[in-house]
Amino acid sequence: MHVTVISVFLFSLLLSACKGPNGVGGNAAAPPVLPPPQVKASQPRQETVTDRDEYTGRIEALETVTLKSRVNGYLTQVNFRAGDKVRKGDLLFVIDPRPYQAELARAESELRRVQTRLHLAESELRRARPLVQARAMSVEEQEARDQAVQEARAAADVAAAAVQLARLNFEFTAIRAPISGRIGRELITVGNLVRADDSVLTVIVSTDPVHVYLEADERAVLKYRRMAESGLKGAGRVRSVPAELGLIDETGFPHQGHIDYSEPRLDSQTGSLTLRGVFPNPSELLTPGFFARIRLAGGQPHPALLLPERAIGVDQDQRFVWVLKPDDSVEYRLIKPGSRRGSDRVVLEGLSQGDWVITEGLQKIRPGMTVKPERLAATPAG
C-alpha cells in the first residue's frame, strides 16, 4: 500500500514539472504575431466633370444606292473594280446601245417628217386667208386648213416627245454613279441580259460622313429637356448635342460628332426615342453596319470626386472601398459610382474629399484590421 501511494505521488510531481504555467506543455512555442500589411492610400481627387450617357448604336451610310438599269439589254462593259471608290458621274456599266441608237435615229426622222407636214399646212393656211377676204375661198375651207395646222402641230409635239424618250433610253445605256462613295462587286457580268428596273447591278454606299443610330430611353429624353430648361444650350432640342464615338477595339471615344436628328415621337412599346448622330469619316474607319459606342453629355459641369477604378471593389451588385481610420484600421464603406473617366471613376455618394482610400493591396485587407499605409498624393487624371 505504501509503495503504491509513493508511486502516485512521484508521478504527479513529474507531470507538474512537464506543464507550463498555463497547464500546457512547457516546450510548446507561442504563435508568431504577423506585422500589419503594407498598403498604399490616397485621397479622392476633385475635378469639374460633365456627366455622360453611353449608348450602343449602329453605323449607317448617309446614302446607299442599289444600282439598277432603266433599259433592257445585254451588258457590254464593266468599268470598275469591286471595292473601288467612285465619284458621282463616273461611268460604271454600258448596255449595248445600238438598238436604242437606231430607235433615236428613227424618232428624229419621224419628227422631221411631221415638221415638214406642219410647215406645209401653215403655208396653205397663210395662202387661204387673202383668198377668203377676196371671196375666192369659202370660210369652211379656211377652217379646215386651220384644223390641219392644229393637227400637224400636235403630231409634231408627239414626235418631239418620242425623240426625247428615245434619247433618254439611249443615254440610259451608259450607267453612271449617282453618288460618290465605295462601290460593291458587280452582280451581273458582261454578256448577260439586264432587265430594266429589275436586275441589280451593284451597290454604292457613301463613306464620309456617316450616320449612327441609337435608342435613348424616356428618362434620358426627359433629362435632356430639363437640361434645356435649366439653360444648357442645345441639350433640350437634342439636335446639335455633341457626341463621341468609339469602336469595339478602341479605348475611349476618339471620334467626335454631333446629334443631328431625333424621331418626332416616342415609341410607346419600347419607351425609347431614336436619335441619329453624324460623324466625319475621312479615313473610312467607321464602316456602315459596324456597332459603335456613343457617349452624350448628360448634364451640366459640376464638381465631383474621382478615384482610380482599381480602388473600387465589387460585392455582388454593390461597390465599396476600404477607408483608413485615424488609428490605421480599415473600414468597409459602400459607395455610389458614377461615370467612368479614363482609368478613374466618379464617386457620387459615400466619400468626402478628406477620406484616405486604399488604392493598392486590397487583397490583403479584412474588415477592422490594422494596416501600415503609405499615404500618396492624389492620383493624377487617368
C-alpha positions as CSV (number, residue, x, y, z in Angstrom):
1,M,0.0,0.0,0.0
2,H,2.7,2.5,0.9
3,V,4.6,1.7,-2.3
4,T,1.5,2.5,-4.4
5,V,1.0,5.9,-2.7
6,I,4.6,6.9,-3.1
7,S,4.4,5.9,-6.9
8,V,1.3,8.0,-7.5
9,F,2.9,11.0,-5.6
10,L,6.1,10.8,-7.7
11,F,4.1,10.6,-11.0
12,S,2.1,13.7,-10.0
13,L,5.4,15.6,-9.4
14,L,6.8,14.6,-12.7
15,L,3.6,15.6,-14.5
16,S,3.6,19.0,-12.8
17,A,7.2,19.6,-13.9
18,C,6.3,19.0,-17.5
19,K,3.5,21.6,-17.6
20,G,3.9,25.2,-18.2
21,P,2.3,28.0,-16.1
22,N,-0.9,27.7,-18.1
23,G,-1.1,24.0,-17.7
24,V,0.2,23.1,-21.2
25,G,3.4,21.6,-22.2
26,G,6.3,23.8,-21.3
27,N,8.1,23.1,-24.6
28,A,5.3,24.5,-26.9
29,A,6.1,27.9,-28.6
30,A,3.6,30.8,-28.7
31,P,2.1,31.6,-32.2
32,P,4.0,34.4,-34.1
33,V,2.4,37.9,-34.3
34,L,2.2,38.9,-38.0
35,P,3.0,42.6,-38.9
36,P,0.3,44.7,-40.3
37,P,0.1,44.5,-44.2
38,Q,1.6,47.3,-46.1
39,V,-0.9,49.2,-48.4
40,K,-1.0,52.4,-50.4
41,A,-3.7,55.0,-49.9
42,S,-4.7,58.3,-51.5
43,Q,-7.4,60.9,-51.2
44,P,-10.1,61.3,-53.9
45,R,-9.3,63.9,-56.5
46,Q,-11.8,66.7,-57.0
47,E,-12.5,67.9,-60.5
48,T,-15.2,69.6,-62.5
49,V,-16.8,67.0,-64.7
50,T,-19.7,66.6,-67.0
51,D,-21.9,63.5,-66.7
52,R,-22.2,61.5,-69.8
53,D,-24.6,58.9,-71.0
54,E,-23.4,55.9,-73.0
55,Y,-25.3,54.0,-75.7
56,T,-24.7,51.3,-78.2
57,G,-25.5,52.3,-81.8
58,R,-25.1,51.1,-85.4
59,I,-23.2,52.9,-88.1
60,E,-25.1,53.5,-91.4
61,A,-24.2,55.3,-94.6
62,L,-25.7,58.7,-95.3
63,E,-26.6,57.5,-98.8
64,T,-27.0,54.0,-100.1
65,V,-27.9,53.3,-103.8
66,T,-28.9,49.9,-105.2
67,L,-28.0,50.4,-108.8
68,K,-30.4,49.1,-111.5
69,S,-30.7,49.7,-115.2
70,R,-33.5,51.7,-116.7
71,V,-33.5,49.9,-120.0
72,N,-33.3,46.3,-121.2
73,G,-30.2,45.0,-123.0
74,Y,-27.1,43.0,-122.9
75,L,-24.2,44.2,-120.7
76,T,-21.1,45.1,-122.8
77,Q,-18.8,46.9,-120.3
78,V,-18.0,47.0,-116.6
79,N,-15.7,49.9,-115.9
80,F,-14.7,49.5,-112.2
81,R,-13.2,47.0,-109.8
82,A,-15.1,45.7,-106.8
83,G,-14.4,47.9,-103.8
84,D,-13.3,51.0,-105.7
85,K,-14.1,54.4,-104.6
86,V,-16.1,56.2,-107.3
87,R,-17.3,59.7,-107.8
88,K,-20.7,60.9,-108.9
89,G,-21.0,60.7,-112.7
90,D,-18.3,58.0,-113.2
91,L,-19.2,55.6,-116.0
92,L,-19.8,52.2,-114.4
93,F,-21.7,49.9,-116.8
94,V,-22.5,50.0,-120.6
95,I,-25.5,48.2,-122.1
96,D,-25.4,47.6,-125.8
97,P,-26.5,51.0,-127.2
98,R,-27.1,50.0,-130.8
99,P,-30.8,49.3,-130.6
100,Y,-31.5,52.5,-128.8
101,Q,-29.3,54.5,-131.1
102,A,-31.3,53.1,-134.0
103,E,-34.6,54.0,-132.3
104,L,-33.4,57.5,-131.7
105,A,-32.5,57.9,-135.3
106,R,-36.0,56.7,-136.4
107,A,-37.7,59.0,-133.9
108,E,-35.7,62.0,-135.2
109,S,-36.6,61.1,-138.8
110,E,-40.2,60.9,-137.9
111,L,-40.0,64.3,-136.2
112,R,-38.5,65.9,-139.3
113,R,-41.3,64.3,-141.4
114,V,-44.0,65.6,-139.2
115,Q,-42.4,69.1,-139.0
116,T,-42.4,69.1,-142.8
117,R,-46.2,68.4,-142.9
118,L,-46.6,71.2,-140.3
119,H,-44.8,73.7,-142.4
120,L,-46.9,72.8,-145.5
121,A,-50.1,73.1,-143.5
122,E,-49.1,76.5,-142.2
123,S,-48.2,77.7,-145.7
124,E,-51.6,76.6,-147.0
125,L,-53.3,78.4,-144.2
126,R,-51.4,81.6,-144.9
127,R,-52.4,81.5,-148.6
128,A,-56.1,80.8,-147.7
129,R,-56.6,84.0,-145.6
130,P,-56.3,86.5,-148.5
131,L,-58.4,84.2,-150.7
132,V,-61.2,84.2,-148.1
133,Q,-61.1,88.0,-148.0
134,A,-61.3,88.1,-151.8
135,R,-64.2,85.7,-151.6
136,A,-62.2,83.3,-153.7
137,M,-62.4,80.6,-151.0
138,S,-65.1,79.7,-148.6
139,V,-64.7,80.2,-144.8
140,E,-65.3,76.4,-144.3
141,E,-62.2,75.6,-146.4
142,Q,-60.1,78.0,-144.4
143,E,-61.3,76.5,-141.1
144,A,-60.4,73.0,-142.5
145,R,-56.8,74.3,-143.3
146,D,-56.6,75.8,-139.8
147,Q,-57.6,72.5,-138.3
148,A,-55.0,70.7,-140.4
149,V,-52.4,73.1,-138.9
150,Q,-53.5,72.2,-135.3
151,E,-53.3,68.5,-136.1
152,A,-49.9,68.9,-137.6
153,R,-48.6,70.8,-134.6
154,A,-50.0,68.1,-132.2
155,A,-48.3,65.4,-134.3
156,A,-45.0,67.4,-134.2
157,D,-45.3,67.6,-130.4
158,V,-45.8,63.8,-130.2
159,A,-42.8,63.2,-132.5
160,A,-40.7,65.5,-130.4
161,A,-41.6,63.6,-127.2
162,A,-40.8,60.4,-128.9
163,V,-37.3,61.8,-129.8
164,Q,-36.8,62.9,-126.2
165,L,-37.8,59.4,-124.9
166,A,-35.5,57.7,-127.4
167,R,-32.6,60.0,-126.5
168,L,-33.1,59.2,-122.7
169,N,-33.2,55.5,-123.4
170,F,-30.0,55.8,-125.4
171,E,-28.3,57.8,-122.6
172,F,-29.5,55.2,-120.1
173,T,-27.4,52.6,-121.8
174,A,-24.4,54.3,-120.1
175,I,-25.0,53.7,-116.4
176,R,-23.1,56.3,-114.2
177,A,-22.6,56.6,-110.5
178,P,-25.5,58.6,-108.9
179,I,-23.5,59.4,-105.8
180,S,-19.8,59.4,-104.6
181,G,-18.8,56.5,-102.4
182,R,-17.5,53.0,-102.2
183,I,-18.8,50.5,-104.8
184,G,-19.5,46.8,-104.2
185,R,-18.9,44.0,-106.6
186,E,-20.6,43.6,-110.0
187,L,-23.6,41.3,-109.6
188,I,-24.0,40.9,-113.4
189,T,-21.1,40.3,-115.7
190,V,-20.5,41.2,-119.3
191,G,-22.7,39.3,-121.8
192,N,-25.7,38.8,-119.5
193,L,-29.1,40.2,-120.1
194,V,-30.1,43.1,-117.9
195,R,-33.8,43.7,-117.3
196,A,-35.0,47.3,-116.7
197,D,-35.9,48.1,-113.1
198,D,-35.3,44.5,-112.1
199,S,-31.7,43.4,-112.4
200,V,-29.5,44.7,-109.5
201,L,-26.1,45.6,-110.9
202,T,-24.2,46.7,-107.7
203,V,-24.5,48.8,-104.6
204,I,-22.8,52.1,-103.8
205,V,-22.6,53.5,-100.2
206,S,-21.3,56.9,-99.2
207,T,-18.4,56.9,-96.8
208,D,-17.8,60.4,-95.4
209,P,-19.5,61.4,-93.2
210,V,-21.6,58.6,-91.7
211,H,-24.7,58.3,-89.6
212,V,-25.0,56.4,-86.3
213,Y,-28.5,55.5,-84.9
214,L,-29.1,54.9,-81.2
215,E,-32.1,54.5,-78.9
216,A,-32.4,56.8,-75.9
217,D,-34.9,55.9,-73.1
218,E,-37.7,58.1,-71.9
219,R,-35.9,59.1,-68.8
220,A,-32.8,60.3,-70.7
221,V,-35.0,62.3,-73.1
222,L,-36.7,64.0,-70.2
223,K,-33.4,64.7,-68.7
224,Y,-32.2,66.4,-71.9
225,R,-35.3,68.5,-72.0
226,R,-34.9,69.6,-68.3
227,M,-31.3,70.4,-69.0
228,A,-32.6,72.8,-71.7
229,E,-35.0,74.4,-69.2
230,S,-32.1,75.0,-66.8
231,G,-30.1,76.8,-69.5
232,L,-27.8,74.2,-71.0
233,K,-27.6,75.4,-74.6
234,G,-28.8,72.9,-77.2
235,A,-29.5,70.0,-75.0
236,G,-33.2,70.1,-74.9
237,R,-33.5,70.3,-78.7
238,V,-31.4,67.1,-78.9
239,R,-30.2,68.4,-82.2
240,S,-26.6,69.6,-82.3
241,V,-25.8,67.9,-79.0
242,P,-22.0,67.0,-79.1
243,A,-21.4,63.2,-79.3
244,E,-18.4,61.0,-79.1
245,L,-17.9,57.6,-80.7
246,G,-15.7,54.6,-80.0
247,L,-15.4,51.3,-82.0
248,I,-15.2,47.9,-80.4
249,D,-11.4,47.7,-80.5
250,E,-10.8,51.3,-79.4
251,T,-10.2,52.7,-75.9
252,G,-12.4,55.7,-75.0
253,F,-14.3,57.7,-77.6
254,P,-11.8,59.2,-80.1
255,H,-14.3,60.2,-82.8
256,Q,-16.1,63.5,-82.5
257,G,-19.6,64.3,-84.0
258,H,-23.0,65.6,-83.0
259,I,-26.6,64.6,-82.9
260,D,-28.5,65.9,-86.0
261,Y,-31.9,64.3,-85.8
262,S,-34.4,62.8,-83.4
263,E,-37.6,61.0,-84.1
264,P,-40.7,63.2,-83.6
265,R,-42.5,60.6,-81.5
266,L,-41.5,58.2,-78.7
267,D,-42.1,54.5,-79.3
268,S,-44.8,53.6,-76.8
269,Q,-43.9,49.9,-76.9
270,T,-40.2,50.3,-76.1
271,G,-40.3,53.6,-74.4
272,S,-37.3,54.8,-76.5
273,L,-36.6,57.6,-78.9
274,T,-34.4,57.1,-82.0
275,L,-31.5,59.6,-82.2
276,R,-29.1,60.0,-85.1
277,G,-25.6,61.3,-85.0
278,V,-23.3,62.4,-87.8
279,F,-19.6,61.8,-87.7
280,P,-16.8,62.7,-90.1
281,N,-15.1,59.7,-91.6
282,P,-12.1,60.7,-93.8
283,S,-10.2,57.5,-93.0
284,E,-13.3,55.3,-93.7
285,L,-12.6,53.5,-90.4
286,L,-16.3,53.9,-89.5
287,T,-17.8,51.2,-91.7
288,P,-21.6,51.0,-92.3
289,G,-23.0,48.1,-90.4
290,F,-20.4,48.2,-87.5
291,F,-21.6,48.6,-83.9
292,A,-20.3,51.6,-82.0
293,R,-20.3,53.0,-78.5
294,I,-21.8,56.5,-78.3
295,R,-21.4,59.0,-75.4
296,L,-23.5,62.1,-75.0
297,A,-23.3,64.9,-72.5
298,G,-25.8,64.0,-69.7
299,G,-25.7,67.1,-67.5
300,Q,-24.1,70.4,-66.7
301,P,-20.5,70.7,-65.5
302,H,-20.2,70.1,-61.7
303,P,-17.5,69.3,-59.1
304,A,-17.0,65.6,-58.4
305,L,-14.7,63.2,-56.6
306,L,-12.7,60.8,-58.7
307,L,-11.0,57.6,-57.6
308,P,-8.8,55.1,-59.6
309,E,-11.0,52.3,-60.8
310,R,-8.7,49.7,-59.1
311,A,-9.6,51.1,-55.7
312,I,-13.2,50.1,-56.0
313,G,-14.3,46.6,-55.1
314,V,-17.4,44.7,-56.2
315,D,-19.7,42.9,-53.7
316,Q,-22.5,41.3,-55.7
317,D,-24.3,44.3,-57.2
318,Q,-22.7,46.9,-54.8
319,R,-19.5,48.9,-55.0
320,F,-17.3,49.5,-52.0
321,V,-13.9,50.9,-50.9
322,W,-11.6,50.5,-47.9
323,V,-11.2,53.7,-45.9
324,L,-8.4,54.3,-43.4
325,K,-9.4,55.4,-39.9
326,P,-7.2,57.6,-37.7
327,D,-5.8,54.6,-35.9
328,D,-4.8,53.0,-39.3
329,S,-7.6,50.4,-39.1
330,V,-9.7,49.9,-42.2
331,E,-13.4,50.5,-42.7
332,Y,-15.6,48.8,-45.3
333,R,-17.7,51.6,-47.0
334,L,-20.3,51.3,-49.7
335,I,-20.2,54.0,-52.4
336,K,-22.4,55.0,-55.4
337,P,-20.2,55.1,-58.5
338,G,-20.9,57.4,-61.5
339,S,-19.5,57.6,-65.0
340,R,-16.0,56.4,-65.9
341,R,-13.3,58.9,-67.0
342,G,-10.3,57.0,-68.4
343,S,-8.9,54.9,-65.6
344,D,-10.9,56.8,-63.0
345,R,-14.4,56.5,-61.7
346,V,-16.7,59.4,-60.5
347,V,-17.9,58.7,-56.9
348,L,-21.4,60.2,-56.4
349,E,-22.0,59.2,-52.8
350,G,-20.2,57.6,-49.9
351,L,-16.9,59.6,-49.7
352,S,-15.6,63.0,-48.8
353,Q,-12.5,64.7,-50.2
354,G,-10.6,64.2,-46.9
355,D,-11.0,60.4,-46.8
356,W,-8.0,58.2,-47.3
357,V,-8.9,55.3,-49.6
358,I,-6.7,52.3,-50.0
359,T,-5.7,52.0,-53.7
360,E,-3.2,49.1,-53.6
361,G,-3.1,46.0,-51.5
362,L,-6.8,45.5,-51.3
363,Q,-6.5,41.7,-51.4
364,K,-4.7,41.8,-48.0
365,I,-7.4,43.6,-46.2
366,R,-10.1,42.3,-43.8
367,P,-12.7,44.5,-42.0
368,G,-11.4,46.1,-38.9
369,M,-7.8,45.0,-39.3
370,T,-4.9,47.5,-38.8
371,V,-2.6,48.2,-41.8
372,K,0.6,50.0,-42.4
373,P,-0.4,52.7,-45.0
374,E,1.8,54.7,-47.4
375,R,-0.1,57.9,-48.0
376,L,0.3,59.1,-51.5
377,A,-0.7,62.3,-53.3
378,A,-4.0,62.3,-55.2
379,T,-3.7,60.1,-58.3
380,P,-3.4,62.3,-61.4
381,A,-6.0,62.1,-64.1
382,G,-6.1,58.7,-65.9
